[in-house]
Amino acid sequence: MSLLVVGTVAFDAIETPFGKTDKIVGGAASYISLAASYFTRDIDLVSVIGDDFPESFLNTLKKEGVKLDGLQIKKGEKSFFWSGKYHNDLNNRDTLETQLNVLEHFDPIVPESAKNCEFLMLGNLVPMVQQKVITQMKKRPKLIVLDTMNFWMDIALDDLKKTIAMIDVLTINDSEARQLSGEYSLVKAAQKILTMGPSVLVIKKGEHGALLFNKEEVFFAPALPLEEVFDPTGAGDSFAGGFIGYLAKTKDISFENMKRAIIFGSAMASFTVERFGTERLIGLSQKDVDERVQEFIDLVQFDISLV
Amino acid sequence: MSLLVVGTVAFDAIETPFGKTDKIVGGAASYISLAASYFTRDIDLVSVIGDDFPESFLNTLKKEGVKLDGLQIKKGEKSFFWSGKYHNDLNNRDTLETQLNVLEHFDPIVPESAKNCEFLMLGNLVPMVQQKVITQMKKRPKLIVLDTMNFWMDIALDDLKKTIAMIDVLTINDSEARQLSGEYSLVKAAQKILTMGPSVLVIKKGEHGALLFNKEEVFFAPALPLEEVFDPTGAGDSFAGGFIGYLAKTKDISFENMKRAIIFGSAMASFTVERFGTERLIGLSQKDVDERVQEFIDLVQFDISLV
């Protein structure tokens, strides 16, 4: 078994300067799974939903090679719901409403078949829930990637630190890297965070690209300058999905290959932001993905020979 | 004659989270000339100072191949002075004091020998002063690069637009590109600005790198993640100086070569921010510059073969 994805499958209601949605399908694990499915079709999902969730989306996941044995469907309960409004610059957003619903007592249960997964992607969730998944593994996965956010640094920092100590790759944004490390310089922040457990740190800078650090090296992946960013929701999750999907496909966790994985992750994120929700991530062709990756290659390619 | 640099040679007093200076040497043309001098030693400077300016800095410029025939020294007057304080994030600053002094009535006079320059770099100045330099040229330079700022968009937009219509490459930051175009998307902003005269636009994003646009192509140059950014003053000018210096050296103004020039410009800017003022730009070796450029190459180099 190849890739286990853990995270929310949920409803979002989103308002951006370009439009507004009613309840649409969202959640970290939805974006991660869909983005990863372009690279591997051997994916297990661990999550929880209520019985209010559209069967059609679950069918889409199944069609893309995502097994749902680890998806708990709670009778008579409602799925996690988040609504938010983006500022004009799209870099900031206000949460209008959060209904935890099924997430409040979520006890993740990893299906037997997934306990030997080689790649584990822990989407943003309560750190203790993420940890509970790790401890259910039969053998240590080849790579554990964890995404988290400032919210858990504010209210569950100790749990988060314990969980981070068990993983390989941490993905957070620049302000979260500063918060977690207490360092303003991202280089210093990375050095500090890399003493907390992870051997690799990804700092996501949204429209400004992403940085990949290990203790000795740094790599920068640009974001594609887009004509319109329509809805940034799920960009970070799609990035993580493309990243771990590519690694799961190639089974190579060297820093060199992680550079490639970051570019594929960035490409998947660049699709997501072009439409509301998960819409743009469904039904892309291999050619679409390759062409997008080629745009990234062209964007940063230069040829300097130093003598 | 190769490169003509126009801009301020001035005093700054700077406060950053890391320290504070008294009056030190600054000014756009100081940074531009020093950065460019690593690539060509055939530089003419057009500027104005008072008789309060340190002879030692003028000697440094001369030593680096910068001819000062076009530098007016106003007896009994004082040099332009700016003081500012950076916020903790170093991305924003407040102007504490501006004394125009000699700049108030600056009438630029291009020395005869410089009227045939192939490359003209117009540092940030009153747009009409920049224009006055262009109209003194005997023949149209091979390339005219102009740097400006939001201040002139606020108070002299018509003059600025007329001046921009006469140039080849405009360098501004991201918020200025948005202000000048009225477009939030940088891709759309670039398309609009490229109808105003320049055939190439450089959008400087500070710690987030720089974008190079022509009507068909886009290139992204990263900024080097630095352990400490000590003082951002002059970064944009050093960038411009490295950019045009490299072009003047290679005499190749193709988009491909401009990509290389942007990387050299970014390298020069990355030195400048490591110390207060122009300190770090003085006395670098060719090896220092090459090693820094190699860091940029390493930072973004990846190898993806799409099949």
Interface residues (C-beta under 8 A of the other chain):
Chain A: N88 D89 Y184 S185 L186 V187 K188 K205 H208 G209 L211 E217 V218 F219 F220 A221 P222 P225 L226 E227 E228 V229 E256 K259 R260 I263 D290 V293 Q294 I297 L299 V300 F302 D303 I304 L306
Chain B: N88 D89 Y184 S185 L186 V187 K188 K205 H208 G209 L211 V218 F219 F220 A221 P222 P225 L226 E227 E228 V229 E256 K259 R260 I263 D290 V293 Q294 I297 D298 L299 V300 F302 D303 I304 L306
